[in-house]
Amino acid sequence: MSKVLGLSKRISRLDYPIRKYNALARSLEEKGEKVIYLNIGDPLKYDFQTPRELIEEAYRAMLENHNYYASSEGVRELQEAIAYKEKVWNGVEVESRNVLVTSGVSEGINALFAALVDDGEKVLIPDPSYPLYINFADFYNANKVFYPLVEEEGWVPDTDRLRRLVDNNVKFIVVNNPHNPTGAVYPVKTIKEILDIAAEWDIPVVSDEIYDALTFEGEFVSTARVASKDNVVIGLNGFSKTFLATGWRLGYVYLKGPEEKVSQIRSAILAFLMTRLSAVTPLQVALARFARRKPLFLEEVRRKMDERRRFTFKRLNEIPGFRLPVAPAGAFYAFPRVEANMSDEEFARRLLLEEKVFVVYGSGFGPVGAGHVRLVFLPPLEVLEEAFNRIERFMRRIQRTS
Ligand SMILES: Cc1ncc(COP(=O)(O)O)c(C=O)c1O
């Protein structure tokens, strides 16, 4: 008998819904099928390109031999450029030493849990939520407590419910604005209410703002901009989405609040970041030079995404059984409710198998996500049109047979 490998219990708790059916999609493609990928939030997979000037800066940085390990907190010029960018883009004043460069926001989330959360301690996360918050809570054996977002109100947090869920055992409250998977952009009133609750209980707010410049309706307001002097805000942001550089794997954590608390959190996160030595150096140098420039490329990016967003909102609501009461205001996702005689996971799997359209099942984002699917509106209009036609055909078929 072969020896059973001793895999960790920790690893069995990881389940990343966005990529779960990749192997199935690939096997369909190997059979010659044309799969339309609406599952992954990567503009580079469609007709968006990393700004040419940024790529040229990367080449120059490598030729200049910035190919060494950087310091674990990041290349100093990039820490400074990020502080500058936060001020210009979001009106957030942060000291450059309180900016830590990470290998994507993904690593920032991992670092936060590693640094701040012990077994059984509570973290408050939105429901639905970007799955990494669920994954790392499970991985680190945290007690994840979901606070609901309200669909009828455009998926804004129910702050009364949130307030009732807080106690002394909560380590931080996660806010994600603009929000993945719903595309909600939060009113400033909601952000302030959450900040007030956090200040009352003396707990940090983790604010993931990776889609900050991708807002099409309403006004995006950064959490750190409206925080009081008693709040601790742990900002998460990066270059994947707004700089169209998902594959560069660069993001950052910044800290704002009373100095003694900020310095403790900073040291704890840095202790984790030291174990991976540094984030990729030449690309940090390139971004340090590029991030201070006016992001002129963003105007065209937003125009294209907005056109696709409007089309998606209109077309989805024409499909029988699909319901999207409020158009996504930011990011590049729609999270419609789907009426079908099966679970949302079964729905997504069958849609992929039968019509070769790859969406993510909503319950992968938390219990409130059940009965929904997430799809990206990044592809060109003609690809979206084809995808929605296939989805409509699928819906008509399952409604006939149920
Ligand atoms: C809300 C949110 N946070 C973090 C990430 C991870 O981004 P990164 O590429 O910086 O690791 C994503 C990616 O989709 C996201 O949607």
The ligand as an ORCA input file, in Angstrom:
! r2SCAN-3c Opt
* xyz 0 1
  C     -10.678     43.545     -4.452
  C      -9.400     42.936     -4.907
  N      -8.343     42.941     -4.092
  C      -7.181     42.389     -4.451
  C      -7.012     41.777     -5.685
  C      -5.681     41.158     -6.019
  O      -4.959     42.010     -6.843
  P      -3.418     41.912     -7.141
  O      -3.280     41.668     -8.600
  O      -2.858     43.257     -6.759
  O      -2.839     40.819     -6.314
  C      -8.078     41.754     -6.577
  C      -7.957     41.076     -7.889
  O      -8.888     40.830     -8.590
  C      -9.308     42.342     -6.176
  O     -10.375     42.343     -6.977
*
